[in-house]
Amino acid sequence: MNRIDRTFAELKEQGRAAFSVYLCAGDPDLETTRDLVVSFDKAGVDFVELGMPFSDPIADGPVIQAAGQRSLDRGTKLADVLDIAAQIREQSDIPIVLMTYYNIIHRFGLDNLAREATRVGIDGLIIADLIPEEADDLLAVARPADLATVFFVAPTSTDDRIKLAEETSTGFIYCVSVTGITGARDALPPDLRDHLRRVRALTTKPLVVGFGVSRPEHVQALSDVADGIIVGSAVVRQIEQASNLPREQLVEQVAAFAGELAAATR
């Protein structure tokens, strides 16, 4: 069983939602990324969304865009991120979902990606600009490798689009909370719970909410209607603000922040 599937099965028995953190690989450097993920595991984070920096991140807001640019300026490549995933796997069994854009994996090669992702212990893929209608090539290599493929639904998604995401997603369905890009927000959309209930009526797969979630009270408010919650920009901002600290201190500080968010699901 894939680590993602096992995690959701275990948490369902416990009666609680999963908590996930997004971070941009290589910001501020790859070694810090590795240490952060290992520390997140110890802090109670249930799985990690490991972002591959890209020069045209159309789904991301300014905080994650800036993190991606810092990582690219350091020369981060997909092979480097895969190597860091392998190092994480030596120290932690936390599920890892690689979030990237199709141009990167197309150039790397889909067969090559499936082989290498499996080798280093990555459990799933989120391709931010790949729609289900154009995903046949990805699904053909991901399914035999037991790599989860995660697709998005948004508040504007029709029932037919939700059903298509349900058919092509494994691991979980990513429910975007807002119509827009990533970024921490002060309040959750008032109709978000209704959106999640509408998606739930069309699928039995785990529903994970992201985009705009940034505070423990947000996490707690969603824990009874979602199977998982992802926080990205708020964590990436914490990393940026602590970037002048020694690595050990940065990791301790950001992991403590992630632990506070994770505790809201319990």
C-alpha positions in Angstrom: 0.0 0.0 0.0 1.2 3.5 -0.9 2.3 5.6 2.1 -0.4 8.1 1.3 -3.2 5.6 1.3 -1.9 4.0 4.5 -1.7 7.4 6.2 -5.3 8.3 5.3 -6.5 4.8 6.3 -4.8 5.1 9.7 -6.1 8.7 10.3 -9.7 7.6 9.4 -9.5 5.0 12.1 -8.3 7.7 14.5 -11.1 10.0 13.4 -9.0 13.0 12.5 -7.9 14.9 9.4 -4.3 14.8 8.0 -2.1 17.8 8.1 0.4 18.6 5.4 3.0 21.3 4.8 4.1 22.6 1.4 7.7 23.8 1.1 9.8 24.9 -1.9 12.7 22.5 -2.3 16.1 24.4 -2.2 14.8 27.4 -0.2 17.0 28.5 1.5 19.1 25.5 0.4 18.6 21.7 -0.2 20.1 20.6 3.1 17.7 22.8 5.1 14.8 21.4 3.0 15.9 17.9 4.1 16.2 18.8 7.7 12.9 20.6 7.7 11.0 17.6 6.4 12.5 15.3 8.9 11.6 17.8 11.7 8.1 18.2 10.3 7.6 14.4 10.7 8.7 14.7 14.4 6.4 17.7 14.9 3.3 15.8 13.9 2.9 16.7 10.2 1.3 13.8 8.4 2.7 14.3 4.9 4.7 16.8 2.9 4.2 18.5 -0.4 7.7 19.1 -1.8 7.6 21.8 -4.4 9.9 21.8 -7.4 10.8 25.5 -8.2 9.8 26.6 -11.7 10.4 29.8 -13.7 6.7 30.3 -14.5 4.7 29.1 -11.5 1.2 30.1 -12.6 -0.6 28.6 -9.6 1.5 30.3 -7.0 1.3 33.6 -5.2 4.1 36.0 -4.5 5.4 34.2 -1.4 6.0 30.9 -3.1 7.1 32.6 -6.3 9.8 34.3 -4.4 10.9 31.1 -2.7 11.0 29.4 -6.1 13.2 32.1 -7.6 15.6 32.0 -4.7 15.9 28.2 -5.2 16.4 28.6 -8.9 19.0 31.2 -8.3 20.9 28.6 -6.4 20.7 26.2 -9.4 18.2 23.7 -8.0 17.3 21.0 -10.5 14.8 18.1 -10.4 17.7 15.6 -9.9 18.7 17.6 -6.8 15.2 17.4 -5.4 15.1 13.7 -6.0 18.4 13.3 -4.3 17.1 15.2 -1.2 14.0 13.0 -1.2 16.3 10.0 -1.0 18.1 11.5 1.9 14.9 12.3 3.7 13.8 8.7 3.2 16.9 7.5 5.0 15.6 9.3 8.1 11.8 9.4 7.8 8.9 7.4 6.5 6.7 10.5 6.1 4.7 10.4 2.8 6.2 12.8 0.2 4.2 14.3 -2.7 6.2 16.1 -5.4 4.5 19.2 -6.7 5.8 20.5 -10.0 4.9 21.7 -13.5 4.6 19.6 -16.6 7.4 21.3 -18.5 9.9 20.0 -15.9 8.8 16.4 -16.0 8.4 16.4 -19.8 12.0 17.4 -20.2 13.1 15.0 -17.5 11.1 12.2 -19.1 8.0 10.6 -17.7 9.4 7.1 -17.6 12.6 8.4 -16.0 10.6 10.4 -13.4 8.4 7.3 -12.5 11.5 5.2 -12.1 13.5 7.7 -10.1 10.6 8.9 -7.9 9.9 5.3 -6.9 13.6 4.7 -6.2 14.0 7.7 -3.9 10.7 7.1 -2.0 8.3 9.7 -3.4 4.7 8.6 -3.0 2.7 10.9 -5.3 2.7 13.7 -7.9 0.8 16.9 -8.2 1.3 18.6 -11.6 -0.1 22.0 -11.2 -0.7 22.8 -14.8 -1.8 19.3 -16.0 -5.5 18.7 -16.5 -7.0 15.2 -16.3 -8.0 15.3 -20.1 -4.3 15.5 -21.0 -2.9 13.2 -18.3 -3.0 9.8 -20.1 0.8 9.7 -20.5 1.4 10.5 -16.9 -1.2 8.0 -15.7 0.4 5.3 -17.8 3.7 5.5 -16.0 2.4 6.4 -12.6 -0.1 3.6 -12.1 2.4 0.7 -12.5 4.9 2.6 -10.2 2.2 3.0 -7.5 2.7 6.8 -7.6 -0.4 8.7 -6.6 -1.7 11.2 -9.1 -3.5 14.2 -7.5 -5.8 16.5 -9.5 -7.5 19.7 -8.5 -11.1 20.8 -8.1 -12.1 24.4 -7.4 -15.2 26.2 -6.2 -16.0 26.8 -9.9 -15.7 23.1 -10.9 -18.8 21.6 -12.4 -20.1 18.2 -11.2 -18.6 16.7 -14.4 -15.2 18.2 -13.7 -15.3 16.9 -10.2 -16.2 13.4 -11.4 -13.3 13.6 -13.9 -10.9 14.5 -11.1 -12.3 11.6 -9.1 -11.7 9.2 -11.9 -8.0 10.2 -12.4 -6.9 11.1 -8.8 -5.4 8.5 -6.6 -4.2 9.2 -3.0 -6.5 12.2 -2.6 -8.3 15.0 -4.5 -6.8 18.5 -4.0 -9.7 20.9 -3.2 -8.6 24.5 -3.9 -10.4 26.7 -1.4 -10.5 29.9 -3.6 -10.6 30.9 -7.2 -7.0 32.2 -7.5 -3.4 31.6 -6.6 -1.7 30.3 -3.5 -1.2 32.7 -0.6 -2.0 33.0 3.1 -5.4 34.7 3.8 -6.9 36.1 6.9 -10.2 34.3 6.6 -11.5 31.2 4.8 -14.2 31.7 2.1 -17.6 31.6 3.7 -18.9 29.0 1.2 -15.9 26.6 1.5 -17.7 24.1 3.7 -20.6 23.9 1.2 -18.0 23.4 -1.6 -16.4 20.5 0.2 -19.8 18.9 0.9 -20.7 19.1 -2.8 -17.4 17.4 -3.7 -17.9 14.8 -1.0 -21.2 13.9 -2.5 -19.5 12.9 -5.7 -16.5 10.9 -4.4 -15.4 8.7 -1.6 -11.7 9.6 -2.0 -9.9 11.7 0.6 -10.4 15.5 0.1 -7.5 17.7 1.0 -7.9 21.5 1.1 -5.2 24.0 0.2 -4.7 27.6 -0.9 -5.3 30.3 1.7 -5.2 28.1 4.8 -2.7 29.7 7.2 -3.7 29.6 10.8 -4.5 26.9 13.4 -8.1 28.1 13.6 -8.4 27.6 9.8 -7.1 24.0 10.2 -9.4 23.3 13.1 -12.4 24.7 11.2 -11.8 22.4 8.3 -11.0 19.2 10.2 -14.5 18.0 10.4 -15.3 18.5 6.7 -12.0 17.6 5.0 -9.8 14.6 5.2 -6.7 16.7 5.1 -5.4 20.3 5.1 -2.3 21.8 3.4 -0.6 25.0 4.6 2.0 26.4 2.2 2.6 30.1 2.0 2.4 30.7 5.7 5.2 28.1 6.2 7.3 29.4 3.3 7.0 32.9 4.8 8.3 31.5 8.1 11.3 30.0 6.3 12.0 33.3 4.6 11.8 35.3 7.8 14.2 32.9 9.6 16.6 32.6 6.7 19.3 34.7 8.4 19.4 32.2 11.4 21.7 29.2 11.7 20.2 26.2 10.0 19.5 24.3 13.2 17.7 27.3 14.7 15.7 27.9 11.5 14.6 24.3 11.4 13.6 24.3 15.1 11.6 27.5 14.7 9.7 26.6 11.5 9.0 23.0 12.7 7.5 24.5 15.9 5.2 26.6 13.8 4.2 23.6 11.7 3.6 21.6 14.9 1.2 24.2 16.2 -0.8 24.0 12.9 -0.7 20.1 13.0 -2.0 20.1 16.6 -5.2 21.8 15.4 -6.3 18.5 13.7 -6.0 16.6 17.0 
